[in-house]
Amino acid sequence: MSIKSLAYLVVQSTDQSKWQDYGTNVCGMMEATSMPDNDVVYLRMDERPFRYAIVKGEVDGLLYAGFDLGSEADFKAVAKQLSNDGVAYENITDAADLASRAVSGLLRLADPSGNKLEFTWTADALKEDKVPFKSATDVKAFITKAEDGSDMGLGHVVFYAPTDFEGVHDFYQKLGFIDSDITLLDGMGKIYFMRCDPRHHSLALWSWGAPTPETNFAPSADSKAPGCVHAMAEVGSLREVGSCLDRVNERKIPVVSSLGEHINDEMTSFYMLTPGNFALEFGCDGLQLEEGTPVTHNTQASIWGHKWQG
């Protein structure tokens, strides 16, 4: 019983057309072809019906991270575990709500720091769109499958977890996440990088809090706000990464962190600001780990590059 992958992200937006353009023409995603006509912008990255759902909202930001539990049996087991642990959740059974996520079961909850989650299971008949994926750019494919063909999800998500940080870590460990790396950044707190499939990490937790008016809209050790630091999309080559960076620069999209290579997962990537007020890491050559790979420990994030741009 455990979480199997990061299945999708639900983003709220004051202007969904910005995400539609950004997702397709900058990142190289594809508009969904099989999802309901329900005023939601759905973006595909592979054969799955969608990986990003952009819903109307009064603010721009990540709303839910959706994690796949793999089967109905695991879905029921996780629901029972949450109840036994006193974790509040909502079991969504409305047919339209389930159809809006292309899933067979849906739990909605928050982690101990307040980050909003959806846990799902999906019957095989709902897992694949019959229309082949085709990028609007030169992206050949997003890396969503492991070398053994199993689903690794859309990439990863990093959460601010400023309250009960170790409790948040324990919460995800109980759900089957395993530490891949623990990084202690001088003056910038602690980060747990955690995996649930061969991808080096599908989730990371940072002990700092999200930007707020009180912190001049900068992440801070004093902030108690949860939120999304960044999400990640992986492609198959440095050429595709560089081509995306060209598109970003041509459109004058803010680059949050320059091109560089990470120490822990060895990904070569850059970070850009999304229309959702969180960053997207766009990279290639991320590590896939075998079961039993020991935890690494670091005090720096990158081998080279990744210079903060502000």
Secondary structure, DSSP 8 states (H G I E B T S, - for coil): ----EEEEEEEEES-HHHHHHIIIIIS--EE-SSS--SS-EEEESSSSS-SEEEEE-SS-EEEEEEEE--SHHHHHHHHHHHHHTT--EEEE--HHHHHTTT-SEEEEEE-TT--EEEEEE--GGGS--SS----SSS---B--B-TTS-B--S-EEEEE--SSHHHHHHHHHHTT-EEEEEEEETTTEEEEEEESSSBS-SEEEESSB---GGGTTS-BSS----EEEEEEEEES-HHHHHHHHHHHHHTT--EEEEEEEESSS--EEEEEE-TTSSEEEEEE---B--TT---EEES-SEEEE--B--
